[in-house]
Amino acid sequence: MLSLARATIASTLSMWRGTATTQLGERPQKRLHLYDIEGCPYCKLVREAMTELDLDVVIYPCPKGGVRFRNSAIKIGGQEQFPYLIDPNRAVSLYESNDIIQYLFRYYGKGDIPKRWQRRYSNALSSIASSVVRFGAGMYHRPSKSPAMMLELYSFESNPFVKPVRERLCELEIPYILHNVGRNQVFDYLIPVVRDRIFSFNSNREKNRTLANNSGVIMTPYLVDPNTGVELSDSESICNYLIQQYAV
Ligand SMILES: N[C@@H](CCC(=O)N[C@@H](CS)C(=O)NCC(=O)O)C(=O)O
């Protein structure tokens, strides 16, 4: 309960960026790759922009002390700095959160950077404040077993229920496909169970329909682990599962 309250404060401090989708541009054919630290405020800004641009991305967690992806990130990019984006569609790789955000809006948005994303320094400050209240969660590595196949997570960046899940995935260095399902229509703001069951709500987005088919309701977090066949939708159950299954 306390953790949820802190996650909600964290989302409020970051102005609930990463909640709704904005105007979208061209869609990438191949998924983007992000070398990321969940607890890093600069990585968070990039993930917020990815939710708003409805971009799915492969996350390679690189917590401090990490042993799984840090070295490959340094080998490919040359620096030990996160976030680090690779876009296989345009053969582009980028450091610096602000450059990445500008790039994403340029190619996968409508071209212009929305006003709220032009406030570079206040956005960074609010993101730092939001990370501080998580007390270092999602920042440091803990020993884990490596899954053979990539896990999948349905999420949107500001959702306080998803935050602890992404923190565990990062600490355990579990790579995953992040399906961003930000709010993209008015109905998305209703309580999921009421909306989907009473209104027989049909989302206009394919990945939402996949989520509804699999879980019975469009609600995040939703974790799919193809290694064990486990699919879970409750934040606490997912965190417990990840620890039991992958922590050493
Ligand atoms: N100016 C960079 C700052 C990025 C940054 O400082 N990232 C930290 C994590 S929050 C980092 O990569 N530290 C090196 C490390 O973790 O080894 C940006 O905006 O992307």
The ligand as an ORCA input file, in Angstrom:
! r2SCAN-3c Opt
* xyz 0 1
  N      22.557     13.661    -19.906
  C      22.231     12.267    -19.883
  C      22.373     11.792    -18.464
  C      22.185     10.285    -18.350
  C      22.696      9.751    -17.028
  O      23.292     10.476    -16.223
  N      22.471      8.481    -16.813
  C      23.040      7.819    -15.661
  C      21.973      6.989    -14.941
  S      20.715      8.002    -14.253
  C      24.106      6.864    -16.109
  O      24.112      6.416    -17.244
  N      25.063      6.557    -15.234
  C      26.105      5.638    -15.556
  C      25.927      4.322    -14.927
  O      24.846      4.008    -14.430
  O      26.884      3.552    -14.977
  C      20.826     12.063    -20.438
  O      20.024     13.006    -20.371
  O      20.549     10.983    -20.970
*
